[in-house]
Amino acid sequence: MPVLSVDGRLTTPLGRLELAHDVIGIMLHPKDKEAKRRRRSALAMTLLGMRDHDDELEALEWARSSFKRAGGFKTASQSLPYEKQQAIFLRQLPYILASGNALPLVWAMEAHHRTKLVGGASLGKAIAIMREYPVCFLGMSERGLWSAWSRYKPVAHLCTVFTFAFYEALQAPPGEAAERVKVAFDQELQITLSTAAVYEQFASNFRAHGTKRPLLGHAEMWSLRGIAADETHIPPPLSPAMLAVAQRYKAPRNIADR
């Protein structure tokens, strides 16, 4: 079971900065340690190159320390420039958002509509809803949505809280969107991770009708340690139109969890 430790890392600005970078790195590269290391080195090198007399000393010290721990110039020379990594991230974004939308949809069905759905809540019904009501994964095929889930399911709970922050940022006035995301992964990081923890809890306990496997098993999921789950959180009910899509859905034969 891969573990991300939160213990003692939320109490200082430097600790939050390091933790937020680990969260984003794991979310983007859940199975690729070398990619996470290159991203850390490239980001640190970028911060060092942009430093000036107004920079916070803690942020600069984190950049220097991260650059060294990530392999320094040896790793940086092997990595893509940070700008290119950001371009890659933008290509990944629809898949991250698709994975991040899936868990709240499944939980909403389970919490509010279980008795109205043949076979109850399921990932297949969530995929069907996303096909008919796409947001930032416009035009993604059903196969693409399943592929997104397969790729990012070890970090689906992290994708979920990133998706929440992203959608909130879309509602912000022009010029404030990036700041809204930053707040979620800096000043409000404890709230963000508490929400991720409760989605981890749901995913590891929910079992679709007719299957013994949880939606996400502990062996495959990045588990948060040292952060209490927000037990007050529950996603809102589906809209009537989305519920109708779920009610029309018919799972493929012999695939119980779809």
Residue frames relative to the residue before (quaternion, step in Angstrom):
aa qw qx qy qz dx dy dz
M 1.0000 0.0000 0.0000 0.0000 0.00 0.00 0.00
P 0.3107 -0.7386 0.5601 0.2102 3.62 -0.62 1.04
V 0.1339 -0.8093 0.5713 0.0263 3.58 -0.96 0.90
L 0.1389 -0.7365 0.6552 0.0953 3.54 -1.13 0.79
S 0.2309 -0.8042 0.5377 0.1042 3.56 -0.48 1.24
V 0.2237 -0.7798 0.5771 0.0937 3.54 -0.91 1.03
D 0.4246 0.7611 -0.4301 0.2357 3.59 1.24 -0.53
G 0.8845 0.0400 -0.0523 0.4618 3.55 -0.86 1.08
R 0.5987 0.6083 -0.3471 0.3886 3.60 1.22 0.07
L 0.6358 0.5426 -0.3258 0.4417 3.59 1.27 0.03
T 0.5791 0.6545 -0.3435 0.3439 3.55 1.26 -0.19
T 0.7714 0.2473 -0.1543 0.5656 3.61 1.20 -0.37
P 0.6225 -0.5445 0.3950 0.4000 3.61 -1.16 0.48
L 0.6519 0.5119 -0.3196 0.4591 3.58 0.98 -0.79
G 0.6475 0.5199 -0.3170 0.4581 3.57 0.97 -0.84
R 0.6540 0.5032 -0.3114 0.4713 3.58 0.98 -0.83
L 0.6339 0.5430 -0.3321 0.4393 3.57 1.00 -0.83
E 0.6738 0.4844 -0.2909 0.4762 3.56 0.91 -0.94
L 0.6651 0.5114 -0.3020 0.4526 3.57 0.94 -0.92
A 0.6485 0.5150 -0.3202 0.4601 3.59 0.94 -0.87
H 0.6493 0.5085 -0.3266 0.4616 3.58 0.98 -0.77
D 0.6322 0.5171 -0.3323 0.4718 3.59 1.04 -0.74
V 0.6396 0.5337 -0.3280 0.4455 3.59 0.95 -0.87
I 0.6907 0.4686 -0.2818 0.4731 3.58 0.84 -0.99
G 0.6465 0.5320 -0.3214 0.4425 3.59 0.96 -0.83
I 0.6690 0.4835 -0.2905 0.4841 3.57 0.97 -0.87
M 0.6349 0.5319 -0.3343 0.4497 3.58 0.99 -0.79
L 0.7103 0.4570 -0.2623 0.4667 3.58 0.91 -0.89
H 0.8058 0.1483 -0.0347 0.5723 3.57 1.02 -0.82
P 0.0402 -0.8640 0.5008 0.0329 3.63 0.61 1.07
K 0.7891 0.2991 -0.1567 0.5132 3.61 1.11 -0.53
D 0.6929 0.4807 -0.2493 0.4761 3.61 1.27 -0.05
K 0.2402 -0.8086 0.5238 0.1191 3.59 -0.07 1.29
E 0.6507 0.5234 -0.3264 0.4427 3.59 0.96 -0.81
A 0.6361 0.5197 -0.3307 0.4647 3.60 1.00 -0.76
K 0.6338 0.5150 -0.3331 0.4712 3.60 1.00 -0.78
R 0.6592 0.5139 -0.3110 0.4523 3.58 0.97 -0.85
R 0.6555 0.5001 -0.3157 0.4696 3.61 0.97 -0.81
R 0.6411 0.5181 -0.3336 0.4575 3.59 0.99 -0.80
R 0.6402 0.5148 -0.3328 0.4629 3.61 0.94 -0.82
S 0.6693 0.5012 -0.3067 0.4547 3.60 0.91 -0.89
A 0.6733 0.5005 -0.3015 0.4530 3.58 0.91 -0.91
L 0.6510 0.5051 -0.3195 0.4680 3.58 0.97 -0.83
A 0.6612 0.5057 -0.3127 0.4575 3.58 0.89 -0.90
M 0.6470 0.5132 -0.3221 0.4629 3.57 0.95 -0.85
T 0.6336 0.5280 -0.3282 0.4605 3.59 1.01 -0.78
L 0.6628 0.5032 -0.3064 0.4622 3.60 0.91 -0.90
L 0.6504 0.5087 -0.3190 0.4653 3.58 0.99 -0.82
G 0.6721 0.5053 -0.3000 0.4504 3.57 0.98 -0.80
M 0.7121 0.4396 -0.2515 0.4862 3.58 1.17 -0.52
R 0.4286 0.7441 -0.4510 0.2432 3.60 1.22 -0.10
D 0.0433 0.7669 -0.6403 0.0038 3.54 -1.24 0.56
H 0.7450 -0.4460 0.2502 0.4283 3.59 -1.27 0.08
D 0.6478 0.5249 -0.3232 0.4476 3.60 1.24 -0.27
D 0.4774 0.6938 -0.4360 0.3173 3.60 1.24 -0.19
E 0.4943 -0.6164 0.5186 0.3267 3.55 -1.19 0.58
L 0.5242 -0.6632 0.4381 0.3058 3.56 -0.89 0.98
E 0.6363 0.5396 -0.3407 0.4334 3.60 0.98 -0.79
A 0.6529 0.5144 -0.3181 0.4560 3.57 0.97 -0.85
L 0.6581 0.4994 -0.3120 0.4691 3.57 0.98 -0.82
E 0.6474 0.5110 -0.3253 0.4626 3.57 0.97 -0.81
W 0.6217 0.5255 -0.3401 0.4708 3.58 1.04 -0.73
A 0.6490 0.5229 -0.3226 0.4486 3.58 0.93 -0.89
R 0.6667 0.4957 -0.3067 0.4644 3.59 0.89 -0.91
S 0.6736 0.4976 -0.2935 0.4610 3.56 0.92 -0.97
S 0.6649 0.5050 -0.3062 0.4573 3.59 0.93 -0.89
F 0.6303 0.5412 -0.3293 0.4488 3.56 0.99 -0.87
K 0.6732 0.4929 -0.2901 0.4688 3.57 0.96 -0.89
R 0.7038 0.4737 -0.2749 0.4525 3.59 0.84 -1.00
A 0.6698 0.5029 -0.2980 0.4579 3.58 1.13 -0.61
G 0.6858 -0.4911 0.2892 0.4526 3.58 1.22 -0.03
G 0.4167 -0.7517 0.4412 0.2581 3.56 1.30 0.13
F 0.8276 -0.2137 0.1575 0.4946 3.53 -1.16 -0.65
K 0.5594 0.5948 -0.4000 0.4163 3.59 1.13 -0.50
T 0.6980 0.4369 -0.2643 0.5021 3.57 0.90 -0.93
A 0.6422 0.5441 -0.3316 0.4261 3.57 0.94 -0.89
S 0.6583 0.5171 -0.3218 0.4423 3.57 0.97 -0.77
Q 0.6786 0.4667 -0.2839 0.4910 3.57 1.23 -0.47
S 0.6549 0.5547 -0.3043 0.4133 3.57 1.21 -0.43
L 0.5583 -0.5609 0.4836 0.3739 3.50 -1.31 0.33
P 0.5729 -0.5472 0.4567 0.4047 3.61 -1.10 0.50
Y 0.6272 -0.5814 0.3614 0.3714 3.55 -1.07 0.74
E 0.6268 0.5474 -0.3454 0.4337 3.59 1.01 -0.77
K 0.6614 0.4892 -0.3082 0.4779 3.58 1.01 -0.77
Q 0.6100 0.5347 -0.3555 0.4643 3.57 1.08 -0.67
Q 0.6401 0.5164 -0.3313 0.4624 3.57 1.03 -0.73
A 0.6169 0.5301 -0.3431 0.4698 3.59 1.08 -0.69
I 0.6270 0.5184 -0.3247 0.4823 3.59 1.05 -0.76
F 0.6286 0.5453 -0.3279 0.4473 3.56 1.02 -0.85
L 0.6495 0.5207 -0.3217 0.4511 3.59 0.95 -0.84
R 0.6398 0.4987 -0.3287 0.4836 3.59 1.12 -0.59
Q 0.6560 0.5020 -0.3033 0.4750 3.58 1.14 -0.62
L 0.5321 0.7068 -0.3847 0.2631 3.55 1.10 -0.76
P 0.6636 0.4925 -0.3523 0.4392 3.68 0.76 -0.79
Y 0.6575 0.5081 -0.3115 0.4609 3.61 1.04 -0.73
I 0.6260 0.5223 -0.3276 0.4775 3.57 1.08 -0.74
L 0.6732 0.4902 -0.2925 0.4701 3.58 0.94 -0.89
A 0.6149 0.5374 -0.3480 0.4604 3.59 1.06 -0.69
S 0.6696 0.4756 -0.2943 0.4887 3.58 0.91 -0.90
G 0.6710 0.5148 -0.2917 0.4469 3.56 1.02 -0.81
N 0.6481 0.5023 -0.3176 0.4762 3.60 1.16 -0.47
A 0.5942 0.6328 -0.3665 0.3349 3.58 1.05 -0.70
L 0.6867 0.5044 -0.3093 0.4223 3.60 0.77 -0.97
P 0.6725 0.4780 -0.3325 0.4568 3.65 0.79 -0.80
L 0.6360 0.5261 -0.3402 0.4505 3.60 1.04 -0.68
V 0.6526 0.4984 -0.3183 0.4737 3.59 0.92 -0.87
W 0.6700 0.4976 -0.2999 0.4622 3.58 0.90 -0.92
A 0.6328 0.5289 -0.3392 0.4525 3.61 0.96 -0.79
M 0.6463 0.5083 -0.3182 0.4718 3.58 0.98 -0.81
E 0.6752 0.4994 -0.2899 0.4590 3.56 0.92 -0.92
A 0.7241 0.4632 -0.2508 0.4452 3.58 0.89 -0.92
H 0.8311 0.2783 -0.0889 0.4732 3.59 0.91 -0.90
H 0.8249 0.2701 -0.0848 0.4893 3.60 1.04 -0.69
R 0.2908 0.8118 -0.4828 0.1525 3.60 1.21 0.13
T 0.7150 0.4594 -0.2663 0.4548 3.59 0.88 -0.89
K 0.6658 0.4973 -0.2992 0.4688 3.59 1.27 -0.27
L 0.6921 0.4587 -0.2559 0.4951 3.57 1.29 -0.11
V 0.4156 -0.6819 0.5391 0.2677 3.59 -0.80 0.94
G 0.8142 0.1636 -0.1517 0.5360 3.56 -0.63 1.13
G 0.4889 -0.6963 0.4160 0.3211 3.59 1.26 0.04
A 0.7536 -0.3527 0.2873 0.4744 3.53 -1.29 -0.37
S 0.0864 0.7910 -0.6036 0.0507 3.57 -1.17 0.58
L 0.6071 -0.5459 0.4336 0.3813 3.52 -1.28 0.40
G 0.6068 0.5718 -0.3488 0.4280 3.59 1.03 -0.74
K 0.6505 0.4966 -0.3124 0.4824 3.59 1.00 -0.81
A 0.6304 0.5259 -0.3360 0.4617 3.60 1.03 -0.75
I 0.6381 0.5168 -0.3204 0.4724 3.60 1.00 -0.81
A 0.6396 0.5289 -0.3232 0.4547 3.58 0.99 -0.83
I 0.6402 0.5154 -0.3212 0.4704 3.59 1.01 -0.81
M 0.6758 0.4958 -0.3009 0.4549 3.58 0.91 -0.88
R 0.5976 0.5547 -0.3612 0.4524 3.59 1.12 -0.57
E 0.7486 0.3983 -0.2221 0.4813 3.58 0.91 -0.88
Y 0.7823 0.2189 -0.1209 0.5705 3.58 1.17 -0.52
P 0.0395 0.8229 -0.5635 0.0611 3.59 0.54 1.15
V 0.2230 -0.7428 0.6126 0.1527 3.55 -1.21 0.56
C 0.8356 -0.0109 0.0433 0.5475 3.56 0.02 -1.26
F 0.6419 0.4465 -0.3513 0.5150 3.59 1.26 0.22
L 0.0624 0.8557 -0.5072 0.0815 3.52 1.12 0.86
G 0.8351 0.2155 -0.1702 0.4767 3.53 -0.92 0.95
M 0.4785 0.6644 -0.4568 0.3477 3.62 1.20 -0.01
S 0.4244 -0.7156 0.4991 0.2422 3.55 -0.86 0.99
E 0.6671 -0.4639 0.3772 0.4445 3.55 -1.29 0.18
R 0.6335 0.5228 -0.3271 0.4673 3.57 1.00 -0.81
G 0.6526 0.5194 -0.3139 0.4536 3.58 0.98 -0.82
L 0.6467 0.5150 -0.3163 0.4653 3.58 1.03 -0.76
W 0.6464 0.4928 -0.3188 0.4876 3.58 1.00 -0.77
S 0.6282 0.5341 -0.3260 0.4624 3.57 1.05 -0.76
A 0.6317 0.5294 -0.3238 0.4645 3.57 1.02 -0.83
W 0.6533 0.5028 -0.3150 0.4704 3.58 0.95 -0.87
S 0.6572 0.5213 -0.3174 0.4421 3.57 0.87 -0.91
R 0.6918 0.4900 -0.2814 0.4496 3.57 0.95 -0.87
Y 0.8164 0.2868 -0.1143 0.4880 3.57 0.86 -0.95
K 0.3998 0.7492 -0.4735 0.2339 3.62 1.16 0.05
P 0.5970 0.5509 -0.4081 0.4166 3.69 0.99 -0.43
V 0.7683 0.2621 -0.1470 0.5651 3.58 1.22 -0.45
A 0.2180 0.8146 -0.5159 0.1505 3.60 1.14 0.52
H 0.6369 0.5299 -0.3360 0.4480 3.61 1.04 -0.70
L 0.6437 0.4856 -0.3152 0.5006 3.60 1.13 -0.64
C 0.6165 0.5308 -0.3364 0.4743 3.58 1.05 -0.73
T 0.6199 0.5633 -0.3405 0.4271 3.58 1.05 -0.76
V 0.7172 0.4246 -0.2774 0.4779 3.60 0.77 -0.93
F 0.5896 0.5343 -0.3760 0.4748 3.60 1.12 -0.51
T 0.6382 0.5335 -0.3182 0.4547 3.57 1.00 -0.85
F 0.6216 0.5314 -0.3386 0.4654 3.60 0.99 -0.81
A 0.6800 0.4860 -0.2883 0.4671 3.58 0.88 -0.98
F 0.6465 0.5332 -0.3152 0.4454 3.57 1.00 -0.84
Y 0.6817 0.4785 -0.2936 0.4692 3.58 0.88 -0.91
E 0.6210 0.5218 -0.3443 0.4727 3.59 1.06 -0.68
A 0.6404 0.5304 -0.3191 0.4547 3.57 1.02 -0.82
L 0.6157 0.5598 -0.3496 0.4306 3.59 1.06 -0.69
Q 0.6785 0.4824 -0.2836 0.4760 3.59 1.20 -0.54
A 0.5246 0.6632 -0.3971 0.3568 3.57 1.27 -0.21
P 0.6029 -0.5392 0.4294 0.4017 3.60 -1.19 0.41
P 0.6596 -0.5078 0.3632 0.4186 3.61 -1.16 0.49
G 0.7929 0.3007 -0.2379 0.4737 3.53 -0.95 0.93
E 0.7086 0.4521 -0.2615 0.4745 3.60 1.25 -0.26
A 0.4318 0.7409 -0.4449 0.2584 3.60 1.25 -0.20
A 0.6795 0.4878 -0.3014 0.4576 3.59 0.80 -0.99
E 0.6354 0.5389 -0.3279 0.4453 3.58 1.03 -0.77
R 0.6243 0.5442 -0.3398 0.4457 3.60 1.04 -0.75
V 0.6541 0.4874 -0.3117 0.4874 3.60 0.96 -0.83
K 0.6315 0.5448 -0.3279 0.4437 3.58 0.98 -0.86
V 0.6382 0.5312 -0.3304 0.4487 3.59 0.93 -0.86
A 0.6543 0.5284 -0.3151 0.4398 3.60 0.94 -0.89
F 0.7755 0.3116 -0.1642 0.5240 3.57 1.08 -0.71
D 0.6799 0.3878 -0.3145 0.5371 3.56 1.18 0.55
Q 0.8151 0.2347 -0.1442 0.5097 3.61 -0.06 -1.22
E 0.7753 0.3055 -0.1639 0.5279 3.61 1.03 -0.76
L 0.2484 0.8131 -0.4995 0.1663 3.58 1.19 0.47
Q 0.6226 0.5395 -0.3567 0.4406 3.60 0.99 -0.70
I 0.6469 0.4965 -0.3168 0.4844 3.61 0.97 -0.81
T 0.6414 0.5388 -0.3181 0.4439 3.57 0.95 -0.91
L 0.7243 0.4334 -0.2526 0.4729 3.59 0.82 -0.96
S 0.5835 0.5522 -0.3767 0.4612 3.61 1.14 -0.51
T 0.6452 0.4972 -0.3112 0.4896 3.55 1.08 -0.73
A 0.6270 0.5230 -0.3360 0.4695 3.59 0.98 -0.80
A 0.6499 0.5378 -0.3162 0.4340 3.58 0.98 -0.85
V 0.6728 0.4769 -0.3188 0.4672 3.60 0.97 -0.73
Y 0.6240 0.5022 -0.3460 0.4885 3.61 1.14 -0.51
E 0.5890 0.5378 -0.3629 0.4818 3.58 1.11 -0.60
Q 0.6473 0.5309 -0.3016 0.4562 3.56 0.98 -0.92
F 0.6611 0.4934 -0.3085 0.4736 3.57 0.93 -0.88
A 0.6967 0.5017 -0.2896 0.4231 3.59 0.76 -1.05
S 0.6979 0.4704 -0.2754 0.4646 3.58 1.04 -0.72
N 0.7172 0.4189 -0.2508 0.4973 3.59 1.26 -0.25
F 0.6239 0.5604 -0.3477 0.4193 3.59 1.13 -0.54
R 0.0324 -0.7708 0.6363 -0.0022 3.54 -1.03 0.93
A 0.4120 -0.7089 0.5164 0.2471 3.53 -0.75 1.05
H 0.6560 -0.5193 0.3765 0.3978 3.56 -1.22 0.53
G 0.8321 0.2284 -0.1795 0.4724 3.56 -0.92 0.96
T 0.7188 0.3748 -0.2724 0.5183 3.60 1.19 0.17
K 0.3959 -0.7241 0.5198 0.2208 3.55 -1.12 0.69
R 0.6050 0.5766 -0.3502 0.4229 3.57 1.25 -0.34
P 0.4415 -0.6479 0.5319 0.3200 3.60 -1.05 0.64
L 0.6710 -0.4861 0.3649 0.4245 3.55 -1.24 0.36
L 0.7737 0.0146 -0.0029 0.6334 3.56 1.08 -0.80
G 0.2905 -0.7724 0.5419 0.1589 3.56 -0.69 1.09
H 0.6188 -0.5687 0.3972 0.3686 3.55 -1.18 0.62
A 0.6301 0.5701 -0.3453 0.3985 3.59 1.02 -0.71
E 0.7610 0.3823 -0.2012 0.4840 3.60 1.07 -0.67
M 0.6889 0.5160 -0.2757 0.4280 3.58 1.15 -0.56
W 0.4549 -0.6346 0.5495 0.2975 3.57 -1.11 0.72
S 0.1667 -0.8234 0.5395 0.0563 3.55 -0.48 1.21
L 0.3497 -0.7227 0.5608 0.2022 3.56 -0.99 0.90
R 0.0861 -0.7929 0.6030 0.0187 3.56 -0.93 0.95
G 0.7950 0.3021 -0.2250 0.4755 3.55 -1.01 0.86
I 0.6771 0.3975 -0.3013 0.5410 3.59 1.20 0.47
A 0.3737 -0.7360 0.5206 0.2180 3.58 -0.83 0.99
A 0.4617 -0.6748 0.5038 0.2786 3.55 -0.99 0.85
D 0.4412 -0.6720 0.5281 0.2735 3.56 -1.08 0.73
E 0.2080 -0.8350 0.5020 0.0867 3.55 0.02 1.34
T 0.6047 0.5650 -0.3607 0.4301 3.60 1.23 -0.21
H 0.5937 0.6059 -0.3643 0.3843 3.58 1.21 -0.39
I 0.1538 0.7363 -0.6526 0.0908 3.52 -1.11 0.81
P 0.4585 -0.6926 0.4660 0.3048 3.62 -0.80 0.88
P 0.5510 -0.6180 0.4384 0.3495 3.60 -1.13 0.54
P 0.6418 -0.5110 0.3876 0.4205 3.61 -1.23 0.28
L 0.5759 -0.5562 0.4665 0.3759 3.53 -1.29 0.37
S 0.5316 -0.5689 0.5020 0.3765 3.55 -1.23 0.41
P 0.6522 -0.5133 0.3650 0.4219 3.63 -1.14 0.41
A 0.6533 0.5161 -0.3242 0.4491 3.61 0.99 -0.80
M 0.6645 0.4854 -0.3068 0.4782 3.60 0.96 -0.81
L 0.6202 0.5337 -0.3409 0.4629 3.59 1.00 -0.76
A 0.6345 0.5344 -0.3301 0.4504 3.59 1.00 -0.78
V 0.6187 0.5268 -0.3424 0.4716 3.60 1.04 -0.72
A 0.6653 0.5015 -0.3014 0.4637 3.57 0.90 -0.92
Q 0.6645 0.5084 -0.3060 0.4542 3.59 1.00 -0.76
R 0.6692 0.4865 -0.3002 0.4747 3.59 1.11 -0.61
Y 0.5473 0.6651 -0.3885 0.3273 3.59 1.16 -0.52
K 0.0889 -0.7634 0.6384 0.0417 3.54 -1.11 0.83
A 0.3754 -0.7483 0.5062 0.2072 3.56 -0.63 1.13
P 0.5543 -0.5722 0.4745 0.3744 3.60 -1.16 0.56
R 0.5814 -0.5932 0.4241 0.3608 3.56 -1.09 0.64
N 0.8484 0.1773 -0.1532 0.4746 3.53 -1.21 0.75
I 0.6352 0.4385 -0.3719 0.5156 3.60 1.13 0.50
A 0.2100 -0.8593 0.4534 0.1093 3.51 0.30 1.34
D 0.7416 0.4330 -0.2593 0.4419 3.61 0.86 -0.87
R 0.6063 0.5234 -0.3832 0.4600 3.61 1.21 0.19
